[in-house]
Amino acid sequence: MKKIFIKSAVLCFSISALFVSCEEELDLSNPTALSLEELLQTDNGFQLLANGVLDAYQKVPANEFLLIELRSDNVRANSENGNFPEINRYNVDPNNGDVATYYSNNMAAIKHANTIIDNRFLAPEDQQFTVGEAYFMRALCHFNLVRAYQNVPYIDKVLDPNIDEARDYPQLPESEVYEKIIDDFKTSIAFLNGAEQNRYRPTEGAAICLAAKAYLSQPNPDYAEAELLLASVVENNSSFGYDLLFTDRDDAEQFEFNADPIDPTIDVLTDQEYYANLAIDFGNVFGNEISGGYSDGTLEGSWSNNPALEINDEVIFSIAYDLVSSDNYVTSDSGLDDQVETDSESHSFAMTLQGPSNGVNIASIDFLEVMNPELEPVRFYASVNPNDYSAFLSNNTIDVFNTKFPTDGEIGDNDWVILRYADVLLLYAEAILAGGNSTTDPRAIDAFNQVRARAGLEEVANLTRQDLLEERRVEFVYENQRLYDLIRFGEADNVLQLFSVQNSLAYTPDKKYLPFPQREIDNLPNFYTQNNGY
């Protein structure tokens, strides 16, 4: 069952969302409303509060694609649909609703996390893990914010509006924000040590890996600390229960009879059949299965979500969504009156089956040069629509859409994967590379080649920085990683300025980051400053 969250209504505006919560906000089990005081006195009150943090986070991914992936060289937007083409062109207005909502939804989850942290000394022994979850989610939300907006406040308590406490939390330099993020992840590791493994809840392993990713993402990366953290997971992955979904060639399914030229009675497994096995593995990571069969060397049919596949060894931490038919589904900017007692929040309308209706998850021509069946015989079939691609070859004005999240965006179903083991392996290789141009370190080579093998590609003996960046691009397309990878590798300006020139866009170095939401500036006049370039 994916319904692990008990509903809690969340305020839409971030400044008010950070203040002391009222009883309506803590209505976790409608129709019985519980005040904070009552929750703290119940046997499972802290667990209910922790569920509220996870529930609040369900809104965060809903518009992340528009602000992150759409500003990379992976995708483009249809020129006829709303303000999405302007985001794609890097013409993002500080008053943009998605910019403000993404900020406030992260801040709302932070407020819920801080409710637990402020009262952590009251948590009973058997619910100490909820304190670790709260530190984890507070770090994760600030990690989202610093990567998107750069200089942001770090909110470490529920704020009291009566004494204007928000003014005690100015925007901090990026480096200071990362210090606090890492401290929170490390604190969560201590609280989560020994807690039950649950891929729908923060865990010790997830905290270790995300702390390492923060070390790599900060302005002056600490490769040594990241390497130590990641090594503790990679070298003990079986004890954590993490692994790639991968079929060995000897265990692969043979879809068609292919006679051995030496002995016609023997069925030989072709490369194409093996690639089809690996493509199915790759789709299963996201909980997807493919219909139809296999003929002429390719998989047939279309992808659909199968919830039974979504809890797997590769997924380390994900946010659950259920397929629930409702005329009142919840989106990223829903208010209190829109809340329904379902798990039907849209993890992202833009990147799912319905994305084409708004024309926002179209693969760029630049991306299709590297994501095609010749170069990517495995990931191609689970990442983009092969039928669209075939039409594109005859007419390059045809749109080629994403297939990683094949269900209806308005009613959820596909879980949103925040961290998976392939990311950990490639981050480990990145930490060992330590900003250099290449390495032959066997640990980095082995980690990198595990991901290559699952993709049906040849192993490498020498790993270059460019190899790693390119591998991450095709492995994590549509997972909102490409822009942050380019920034972390110091390549955003080089890559995106060239992409911008080639596609008549408006990228400048200042546009790596979103504008600070004008709504936040207006809420606290003469306090926050706008980012350069806006």
DRENSESE-174457 format. One record per residue (C-alpha): residue number from 1; residue in one letter; x, y, z. Coordinates in Angstrom, 3 decimals. Layout:
NUM	A	X	Y	Z
...
This chain:
1	M	0.000	0.000	0.000
2	K	1.228	3.452	-0.892
3	K	-1.273	5.340	1.286
4	I	1.099	6.065	4.116
5	F	0.198	9.717	4.618
6	I	-2.533	11.068	6.839
7	K	-3.741	14.270	5.274
8	S	-2.811	17.652	6.687
9	A	-3.825	20.932	5.132
10	V	-0.976	23.247	4.238
11	L	-0.950	27.012	3.903
12	C	-0.009	28.335	0.497
13	F	1.993	31.420	1.415
14	S	5.449	30.842	2.792
15	I	5.788	33.661	5.323
16	S	2.496	32.789	6.985
17	A	3.278	29.091	6.618
18	L	6.330	29.509	8.808
19	F	4.430	31.025	11.705
20	V	2.831	29.186	14.611
21	S	0.296	26.737	13.234
22	C	-3.408	26.883	14.001
23	E	-5.626	23.892	14.689
24	E	-7.004	23.821	11.146
25	E	-3.512	23.312	9.734
26	L	-3.049	20.275	11.977
27	D	-6.308	18.602	10.988
28	L	-4.447	15.370	10.262
29	S	-7.316	12.929	10.433
30	N	-10.426	14.751	9.326
31	P	-13.145	14.897	10.613
32	T	-11.446	14.797	14.050
33	A	-9.260	17.889	14.385
34	L	-6.426	17.759	16.890
35	S	-4.575	20.763	18.235
36	L	-0.812	20.694	18.515
37	E	-1.123	20.309	22.268
38	E	-3.437	17.312	21.837
39	L	-1.137	15.726	19.265
40	L	1.858	16.015	21.539
41	Q	-0.046	14.107	24.211
42	T	-1.220	11.233	22.010
43	D	0.690	7.982	21.791
44	N	1.462	8.460	18.094
45	G	1.311	12.260	17.939
46	F	4.861	12.707	16.668
47	Q	4.311	10.141	13.943
48	L	1.195	12.020	12.848
49	L	3.238	15.231	12.764
50	A	5.927	13.479	10.707
51	N	3.256	12.256	8.304
52	G	2.180	15.883	7.985
53	V	5.679	16.875	6.862
54	L	5.676	14.215	4.156
55	D	2.175	15.179	3.120
56	A	3.200	18.829	2.823
57	Y	6.143	17.793	0.644
58	Q	3.808	16.095	-1.835
59	K	3.114	19.506	-3.360
60	V	6.793	20.356	-3.910
61	P	7.466	18.269	-7.046
62	A	4.297	19.473	-8.769
63	N	5.932	22.436	-10.524
64	E	9.618	21.611	-10.070
65	F	9.936	20.349	-13.636
66	L	8.903	23.739	-15.013
67	L	11.546	25.578	-13.012
68	I	14.447	23.110	-13.244
69	E	14.320	20.692	-16.185
70	L	12.631	23.187	-18.489
71	R	15.599	25.534	-17.978
72	S	18.114	22.890	-19.099
73	D	19.220	21.764	-22.551
74	N	17.187	18.559	-22.264
75	V	13.730	19.879	-23.035
76	R	11.842	22.674	-24.700
77	A	8.334	24.115	-24.465
78	N	5.688	24.497	-27.117
79	S	5.619	28.131	-28.219
80	E	1.831	28.355	-27.874
81	N	1.313	27.481	-24.231
82	G	1.172	30.073	-21.445
83	N	4.330	31.275	-19.737
84	F	6.161	27.956	-20.131
85	P	7.994	29.063	-23.290
86	E	9.199	32.142	-21.402
87	I	10.589	29.962	-18.592
88	N	12.248	27.824	-21.262
89	R	13.802	30.986	-22.776
90	Y	15.122	32.026	-19.334
91	N	12.736	34.976	-19.262
92	V	11.435	34.254	-15.761
93	D	9.588	37.072	-14.043
94	P	9.942	37.563	-10.251
95	N	6.123	37.636	-10.127
96	N	5.842	34.238	-11.817
97	G	3.369	32.091	-9.886
98	D	5.408	28.898	-10.197
99	V	8.482	30.670	-8.825
100	A	6.527	31.838	-5.773
101	T	4.662	28.572	-5.243
102	Y	7.767	26.385	-5.357
103	Y	9.359	28.592	-2.704
104	S	6.284	28.643	-0.458
105	N	5.618	24.911	-0.724
106	N	9.150	24.121	0.418
107	M	8.763	26.635	3.230
108	A	5.448	25.074	4.262
109	A	7.119	21.666	4.613
110	I	9.929	23.332	6.584
111	K	7.359	24.799	8.977
112	H	5.889	21.353	9.628
113	A	9.374	19.918	10.193
114	N	10.197	22.718	12.609
115	T	7.050	21.945	14.614
116	I	8.599	18.569	15.425
117	I	12.101	19.925	15.996
118	D	10.849	22.673	18.332
119	N	9.145	19.994	20.442
120	R	11.734	17.226	19.966
121	F	12.437	16.836	23.708
122	L	8.851	15.675	24.179
123	A	9.145	12.854	21.639
124	P	8.828	9.412	23.266
125	E	11.633	6.908	22.812
126	D	9.788	4.870	20.200
127	Q	9.176	7.984	18.055
128	Q	12.670	9.483	18.104
129	F	12.929	8.571	14.428
130	T	10.376	11.295	13.658
131	V	12.848	13.900	14.905
132	G	15.397	12.510	12.454
133	E	12.803	12.673	9.693
134	A	12.107	16.306	10.541
135	Y	15.790	17.282	10.349
136	F	16.066	15.361	7.070
137	M	13.065	17.071	5.481
138	R	14.164	20.510	6.698
139	A	17.555	19.925	5.076
140	L	16.003	18.575	1.868
141	C	13.679	21.565	1.445
142	H	16.492	24.057	2.031
143	F	18.620	22.033	-0.423
144	N	15.869	22.550	-2.995
145	L	15.742	26.268	-2.254
146	V	19.473	27.050	-2.274
147	R	19.969	25.250	-5.587
148	A	17.013	27.043	-7.140
149	Y	17.369	30.575	-5.675
150	Q	20.987	30.556	-4.369
151	N	20.886	32.982	-1.410
152	V	17.971	32.077	0.868
153	P	17.136	32.277	4.588
154	Y	17.577	29.139	6.678
155	I	14.531	28.782	8.897
156	D	15.286	26.662	11.972
157	K	12.139	27.216	14.077
158	V	8.421	27.891	13.799
159	L	8.236	31.658	13.629
160	D	6.030	33.849	15.786
161	P	4.312	36.578	13.722
162	N	3.522	38.619	16.794
163	I	7.169	39.596	17.250
164	D	8.048	39.674	13.538
165	E	10.578	36.858	13.872
166	A	10.896	36.483	10.102
167	R	13.238	39.480	10.151
168	D	15.660	37.448	12.241
169	Y	16.221	35.236	9.203
170	P	17.838	37.176	6.349
171	Q	19.057	35.683	3.109
172	L	22.365	33.941	3.757
173	P	25.338	33.448	1.463
174	E	25.065	30.175	-0.410
175	S	27.994	28.637	1.481
176	E	26.347	29.266	4.875
177	V	23.101	27.694	3.726
178	Y	24.998	24.556	2.696
179	E	26.716	24.374	6.069
180	K	23.342	24.306	7.779
181	I	21.924	21.787	5.307
182	I	24.822	19.424	5.945
183	D	24.513	19.880	9.710
184	D	20.813	18.988	9.539
185	F	21.431	15.911	7.389
186	K	24.138	14.767	9.822
187	T	21.803	15.282	12.772
188	S	19.157	13.249	10.994
189	I	21.673	10.419	10.454
190	A	22.135	10.103	14.218
191	F	18.398	10.018	14.924
192	L	17.644	7.625	12.054
193	N	20.364	5.137	12.915
194	G	18.662	1.800	13.401
195	A	15.257	3.046	12.231
196	E	13.188	0.822	9.975
197	Q	14.025	0.982	6.263
198	N	11.111	2.501	4.357
199	R	11.550	3.958	0.902
200	Y	8.619	6.300	1.526
201	R	10.217	7.802	4.619
202	P	13.605	9.411	5.335
203	T	16.227	6.868	6.364
204	E	19.809	6.858	7.554
205	G	21.068	5.743	4.134
206	A	19.161	8.479	2.320
207	A	20.489	11.087	4.758
208	I	24.090	9.914	4.260
209	C	23.777	10.115	0.473
210	L	22.061	13.509	0.400
211	A	24.592	14.956	2.839
212	A	27.276	13.821	0.383
213	K	25.395	15.413	-2.505
214	A	25.245	18.662	-0.542
215	Y	29.013	18.491	0.038
216	L	29.482	18.161	-3.723
217	S	26.997	20.952	-4.527
218	Q	28.331	23.688	-2.262
219	P	30.401	26.505	-3.825
220	N	33.656	24.884	-2.638
221	P	32.968	21.150	-2.864
222	D	34.345	18.919	-0.135
223	Y	35.157	15.846	-2.202
224	A	36.874	13.993	0.639
225	E	33.887	14.185	2.989
226	A	31.503	13.252	0.181
227	E	33.660	10.281	-0.762
228	L	33.733	8.974	2.811
229	L	29.982	9.204	3.169
230	L	29.245	7.615	-0.201
231	A	31.806	4.863	0.316
232	S	30.006	3.863	3.518
233	V	26.909	3.167	1.405
234	V	28.411	1.847	-1.847
235	E	30.773	-0.557	-0.101
236	N	27.933	-1.811	2.110
237	N	25.029	-1.489	-0.301
238	S	23.673	-4.965	0.436
239	S	23.314	-4.152	4.141
240	F	21.326	-1.036	3.196
241	G	19.264	-3.015	0.678
242	Y	20.299	-0.829	-2.260
243	D	21.192	-2.050	-5.745
244	L	20.546	-1.349	-9.391
245	L	17.700	-3.170	-11.090
246	F	19.779	-5.258	-13.457
247	T	19.429	-8.578	-15.267
248	D	22.560	-10.606	-15.929
249	R	22.833	-11.859	-19.479
250	D	22.606	-15.477	-18.311
251	D	19.240	-14.737	-16.661
252	A	17.716	-12.715	-19.517
253	E	14.422	-13.628	-21.136
254	Q	14.524	-14.725	-24.780
255	F	11.556	-13.241	-26.608
256	E	12.052	-14.830	-30.044
257	F	13.800	-17.922	-31.345
258	N	17.169	-17.012	-32.863
259	A	18.988	-20.046	-34.150
260	D	22.655	-20.514	-33.403
261	P	24.464	-20.551	-36.780
262	I	26.552	-23.515	-35.597
263	D	23.708	-25.507	-34.026
264	P	20.256	-24.425	-35.332
265	T	18.525	-26.200	-32.422
266	I	20.008	-23.748	-29.906
267	D	18.246	-20.452	-29.179
268	V	20.807	-17.634	-29.014
269	L	20.148	-14.522	-26.950
270	T	20.721	-11.529	-29.234
271	D	22.034	-8.168	-28.070
272	Q	18.670	-6.630	-28.953
273	E	16.832	-9.120	-26.736
274	Y	19.209	-8.432	-23.888
275	Y	18.788	-4.680	-24.313
276	A	15.014	-5.219	-24.107
277	N	15.478	-6.987	-20.761
278	L	17.527	-4.048	-19.495
279	A	14.990	-1.520	-20.801
280	I	12.295	-3.303	-18.815
281	D	14.559	-3.141	-15.742
282	F	15.073	0.588	-16.250
283	G	11.334	1.201	-16.568
284	N	10.657	-0.876	-13.455
285	V	12.802	1.531	-11.401
286	F	10.004	4.092	-11.803
287	G	7.256	1.536	-11.236
288	N	6.483	1.178	-14.926
289	E	5.767	-1.902	-17.012
290	I	5.416	-2.150	-20.774
291	S	2.473	-3.643	-22.616
292	G	2.677	-5.526	-25.875
293	G	5.513	-7.761	-26.898
294	Y	8.761	-7.813	-28.800
295	S	9.433	-8.092	-32.524
296	D	12.029	-7.055	-35.055
297	G	14.534	-6.316	-32.328
298	T	12.463	-3.818	-30.337
299	L	9.932	-3.675	-27.526
300	E	6.345	-2.971	-28.515
301	G	3.489	-1.348	-26.651
302	S	3.369	1.490	-24.153
303	W	4.429	2.072	-20.565
304	S	1.995	2.227	-17.660
305	N	2.465	2.482	-13.906
306	N	2.303	-0.633	-11.744
307	P	2.397	0.320	-8.035
308	A	3.690	-3.160	-7.154
309	L	6.970	-2.295	-8.897
310	E	7.577	1.060	-7.201
311	I	9.196	-0.294	-4.045
312	N	12.416	-1.744	-5.374
313	D	16.075	-1.991	-4.420
314	E	17.144	0.974	-6.554
315	V	14.769	3.489	-4.985
316	I	16.242	4.944	-1.802
317	F	13.683	7.678	-1.079
318	S	10.521	8.591	-2.927
319	I	7.292	10.501	-2.382
320	A	4.184	8.360	-2.777
321	Y	1.180	9.216	-4.928
322	D	-1.882	7.061	-5.519
323	L	-4.166	6.724	-8.522
324	V	-7.377	8.230	-7.166
325	S	-10.129	9.536	-9.410
326	S	-11.270	12.894	-8.112
327	D	-12.640	16.105	-9.524
328	N	-10.889	17.900	-6.671
329	Y	-7.294	16.764	-7.051
330	V	-4.610	18.758	-5.278
331	T	-1.887	20.626	-7.155
332	S	1.142	22.658	-6.147
333	D	-0.854	25.825	-5.459
334	S	-3.989	24.347	-3.853
335	G	-5.353	26.177	-0.844
336	L	-6.949	24.794	2.299
337	D	-10.407	24.604	0.753
338	D	-9.086	22.415	-2.069
339	Q	-7.735	19.687	0.224
340	V	-9.302	16.264	-0.262
341	E	-8.829	13.097	1.747
342	T	-6.861	11.264	-0.936
343	D	-3.271	10.911	-2.010
344	S	-4.109	12.315	-5.439
345	E	-1.744	15.276	-5.519
346	S	-0.135	15.684	-8.917
347	H	3.579	14.915	-8.638
348	S	3.977	16.906	-11.803
349	F	1.309	17.559	-14.383
350	A	4.019	18.836	-16.720
351	M	6.154	15.717	-16.938
352	T	3.427	13.069	-17.021
353	L	1.123	11.700	-19.706
354	Q	-0.715	15.031	-19.728
355	G	2.415	17.109	-20.281
356	P	1.931	17.102	-24.052
357	S	-1.368	18.956	-23.602
358	N	0.698	21.904	-22.357
359	G	3.685	21.153	-24.552
360	V	6.255	21.295	-21.766
361	N	8.083	17.953	-21.718
362	I	9.290	17.913	-25.307
363	A	12.809	16.589	-25.829
364	S	15.118	19.203	-27.341
365	I	16.752	18.377	-30.667
366	D	20.070	18.694	-28.873
367	F	19.026	15.975	-26.422
368	L	17.757	13.674	-29.161
369	E	21.263	13.666	-30.619
370	V	22.388	11.712	-27.545
371	M	19.121	9.953	-26.638
372	N	18.403	7.707	-29.604
373	P	18.169	3.928	-30.101
374	E	21.642	3.697	-31.621
375	L	23.469	5.425	-28.744
376	E	21.063	4.456	-25.948
377	P	19.542	1.042	-26.794
378	V	18.184	0.647	-23.239
379	R	17.371	4.032	-21.732
380	F	15.878	5.308	-24.977
381	Y	12.812	3.048	-24.768
382	A	11.979	3.988	-21.191
383	S	12.756	7.723	-21.454
384	V	11.153	9.017	-24.652
385	N	8.278	7.906	-26.847
386	P	9.757	5.776	-29.680
387	N	6.751	6.441	-31.920
388	D	7.244	10.186	-31.551
389	Y	10.930	9.733	-32.333
390	S	10.190	7.748	-35.506
391	A	7.902	10.540	-36.685
392	F	10.533	13.112	-35.742
393	L	13.080	11.441	-38.035
394	S	10.870	12.138	-41.031
395	N	9.865	15.602	-39.871
396	N	12.014	17.268	-37.230
397	T	9.169	19.575	-36.211
398	I	7.381	16.607	-34.608
399	D	7.425	16.711	-30.795
400	V	9.089	13.831	-28.938
401	F	7.700	13.419	-25.409
402	N	8.835	11.897	-22.136
403	T	7.569	8.441	-21.111
404	K	9.204	8.061	-17.680
405	F	5.988	9.086	-15.893
406	P	3.248	7.634	-18.099
407	T	0.146	8.192	-15.973
408	D	-2.347	11.028	-15.792
409	G	-0.701	13.901	-13.932
410	E	-3.950	15.106	-12.388
411	I	-4.497	11.918	-10.419
412	G	-0.951	10.999	-9.483
413	D	-0.025	7.296	-9.377
414	N	3.635	7.465	-10.352
415	D	5.732	8.036	-7.247
416	W	8.303	10.833	-7.367
417	V	11.795	9.405	-6.879
418	I	14.041	11.819	-4.995
419	L	17.063	9.529	-4.668
420	R	18.000	6.228	-6.322
421	Y	21.071	4.053	-6.232
422	A	22.268	4.946	-9.747
423	D	22.660	8.518	-8.508
424	V	24.673	7.319	-5.516
425	L	27.060	5.328	-7.743
426	L	27.681	8.268	-10.063
427	L	28.062	10.701	-7.151
428	Y	30.636	8.320	-5.668
429	A	32.590	8.361	-8.932
430	E	32.305	12.175	-8.945
431	A	33.649	12.430	-5.399
432	I	36.632	10.225	-6.258
433	L	37.281	12.234	-9.431
434	A	37.461	15.234	-7.060
435	G	37.172	17.927	-9.721
436	G	39.907	16.430	-11.888
437	N	39.659	15.779	-15.603
438	S	39.978	11.978	-15.422
439	T	40.658	9.039	-13.147
440	T	41.544	5.353	-13.364
441	D	40.726	4.738	-9.706
442	P	39.115	1.262	-9.744
443	R	36.427	2.321	-7.259
444	A	35.215	5.130	-9.508
445	I	35.510	2.969	-12.632
446	D	33.513	0.140	-11.038
447	A	30.742	2.451	-9.821
448	F	30.502	4.148	-13.213
449	N	30.537	0.873	-15.125
450	Q	27.695	-0.569	-13.054
451	V	25.432	2.154	-14.427
452	R	26.857	1.660	-17.935
453	A	26.228	-2.089	-17.796
454	R	22.572	-1.598	-16.899
455	A	22.344	0.749	-19.895
456	G	23.782	-1.948	-22.187
457	L	26.912	0.072	-22.885
458	E	30.587	-0.865	-22.968
459	E	32.709	-0.450	-19.869
460	V	35.362	2.245	-19.641
461	A	38.886	1.916	-18.247
462	N	39.451	5.652	-17.857
463	L	36.676	7.888	-16.511
464	T	36.652	11.509	-17.601
465	R	34.750	14.389	-16.123
466	Q	32.887	14.829	-19.400
467	D	31.980	11.119	-19.490
468	L	30.415	11.463	-16.076
469	L	28.422	14.569	-16.951
470	E	27.136	12.988	-20.161
471	E	26.212	9.756	-18.372
472	R	24.207	11.662	-15.787
473	R	22.375	13.505	-18.542
474	V	20.945	10.389	-20.187
475	E	20.450	8.440	-16.953
476	F	18.452	11.167	-15.178
477	V	16.622	12.960	-17.993
478	Y	13.216	14.266	-16.827
479	E	14.261	13.773	-13.190
480	N	15.157	17.466	-12.683
481	Q	18.888	16.871	-12.325
482	R	20.494	18.225	-15.492
483	L	20.534	21.943	-14.582
484	Y	21.983	21.248	-11.143
485	D	24.553	18.854	-12.620
486	L	25.737	21.567	-15.016
487	I	26.000	24.072	-12.157
488	R	27.823	21.604	-9.890
489	F	30.307	20.698	-12.629
490	G	30.896	24.390	-13.435
491	E	29.591	23.891	-16.977
492	A	26.253	25.720	-16.874
493	D	27.483	28.877	-18.562
494	N	29.411	27.055	-21.297
495	V	26.658	24.583	-22.136
496	L	23.580	26.764	-21.701
497	Q	24.993	29.833	-23.432
498	L	25.778	27.718	-26.501
499	F	22.368	26.045	-26.297
500	S	20.776	29.478	-25.951
501	V	22.539	30.841	-29.034
502	Q	21.589	27.791	-31.094
503	N	17.934	28.033	-30.072
504	S	17.437	31.820	-29.852
505	L	17.031	31.798	-26.072
506	A	18.087	34.402	-23.504
507	Y	20.425	32.609	-21.101
508	T	22.967	34.693	-19.182
509	P	25.159	33.600	-16.228
510	D	22.767	35.310	-13.808
511	K	19.913	33.105	-15.075
512	K	21.373	29.949	-13.520
513	Y	19.181	30.789	-10.543
514	L	15.537	31.745	-10.299
515	P	14.498	35.221	-9.215
516	F	13.736	35.536	-5.529
517	P	9.902	35.569	-5.399
518	Q	8.594	39.102	-5.547
519	R	5.794	38.072	-3.191
520	E	8.369	37.371	-0.477
521	I	10.045	40.724	-1.052
522	D	6.682	42.480	-0.822
523	N	5.746	40.594	2.364
524	L	8.844	41.946	4.134
525	P	9.612	45.354	2.555
526	N	13.242	46.478	2.569
527	F	14.419	43.119	3.870
528	Y	15.066	40.667	1.035
529	T	17.079	41.588	-2.077
530	Q	16.419	40.429	-5.605
531	N	18.887	38.150	-7.369
532	N	21.138	39.609	-10.044
533	G	19.655	39.673	-13.518
534	Y	16.038	40.251	-12.437
